[in-house]
Amino acid sequence: MAELMKLAKRIRDARGSEGVWLVHCQNGHDRTGLVVGLIRIVVDGWEPERAWREMIARGYHDELLGLNWAFREFATRLKQGENQ
């Protein structure tokens, strides 16, 4: 979880820059979906449920309990103001 919170800070700090994000894993569904979901929340200001629905629609496998926990925990901590 600490790594996801560090990533969120880096994403937040990079907002407004001219850079482009490239997120990749072998199949491009699960770890990629998780990180893109975080970007949707942190950068695009989406509610976690909206990001979750997009993740599922784009092939994220919701049976991956560890990644699901990380997403939900991240959203909860972000809502509570951690790492802002």
Backbone torsions as a table, in degrees:
resi	resn	phi	psi	omega
1	MET	NA	-36.5	179.6
2	ALA	-59.2	-38.1	179.8
3	GLU	-66.8	-38.3	177.9
4	LEU	-66.2	-38.1	179.1
5	MET	-67.9	-37.3	175.1
6	LYS	-63.3	-42.3	178.4
7	LEU	-61.7	-43.0	179.1
8	ALA	-59.5	-40.4	178.4
9	LYS	-64.5	-43.6	178.5
10	ARG	-63.4	-40.6	178.0
11	ILE	-63.2	-47.2	-179.2
12	ARG	-61.8	-43.2	-179.2
13	ASP	-65.8	-26.5	-177.8
14	ALA	-88.2	-7.7	179.7
15	ARG	-54.6	139.8	177.5
16	GLY	83.8	-8.3	177.0
17	SER	-76.5	166.9	-179.0
18	GLU	-85.8	3.5	-176.1
19	GLY	-72.5	168.4	178.2
20	VAL	-122.6	140.8	178.6
21	TRP	-91.9	135.8	171.2
22	LEU	-124.2	118.9	179.4
23	VAL	-121.3	127.7	-174.0
24	HIS	-146.4	140.9	165.1
25	CYS	-141.1	175.1	-171.2
26	GLN	-54.4	-48.9	-177.7
27	ASN	-99.5	-17.6	176.2
28	GLY	74.9	24.0	-179.0
29	HIS	-113.9	-53.8	-164.9
30	ASP	-92.8	-65.1	178.0
31	ARG	-64.4	-40.8	176.6
32	THR	-62.2	-46.1	179.2
33	GLY	-59.1	-40.0	178.4
34	LEU	-61.8	-48.9	-178.0
35	VAL	-66.1	-41.5	178.0
36	VAL	-64.9	-37.2	174.8
37	GLY	-59.6	-41.3	177.5
38	LEU	-64.5	-41.3	178.3
39	ILE	-62.5	-41.9	178.7
40	ARG	-57.6	-40.7	-178.7
41	ILE	-72.4	-50.9	-172.6
42	VAL	-74.1	-45.8	-173.8
43	VAL	-90.9	-47.3	-173.8
44	ASP	-86.8	-9.9	176.8
45	GLY	74.9	21.0	179.8
46	TRP	-73.0	151.9	169.2
47	GLU	-71.4	147.0	-178.9
48	PRO	-54.4	-38.2	-178.7
49	GLU	-65.0	-34.9	177.1
50	ARG	-67.0	-44.2	177.9
51	ALA	-61.8	-41.8	179.6
52	TRP	-60.3	-45.7	179.9
53	ARG	-61.1	-39.8	177.5
54	GLU	-66.0	-41.4	178.4
55	MET	-56.5	-48.8	-179.1
56	ILE	-62.7	-44.9	-178.1
57	ALA	-62.3	-26.3	-177.3
58	ARG	-100.6	13.7	170.8
59	GLY	105.8	6.0	176.0
60	TYR	-63.7	139.0	-179.0
61	HIS	-95.7	108.1	-175.0
62	ASP	-73.5	-1.6	176.1
63	GLU	-83.3	-1.7	179.3
64	LEU	-84.4	85.7	-169.8
65	LEU	-59.2	-37.7	-179.9
66	GLY	-64.5	-43.6	178.1
67	LEU	-69.1	-37.6	176.7
68	ASN	-60.6	-46.2	178.6
69	TRP	-59.3	-44.5	-178.6
70	ALA	-61.1	-42.6	179.5
71	PHE	-63.2	-49.2	-178.2
72	ARG	-64.7	-41.5	179.4
73	GLU	-65.1	-43.1	177.3
74	PHE	-58.2	-49.9	-178.6
75	ALA	-60.1	-40.5	179.4
76	THR	-64.9	-46.9	-179.5
77	ARG	-64.8	-39.5	179.0
78	LEU	-63.7	-42.4	179.1
79	LYS	-62.8	-34.7	179.3
80	GLN	-78.6	-2.6	176.0
81	GLY	90.4	10.1	179.1
82	GLU	-69.9	138.2	173.4
83	ASN	65.5	38.5	177.2
84	GLN	-103.0	NA	NA
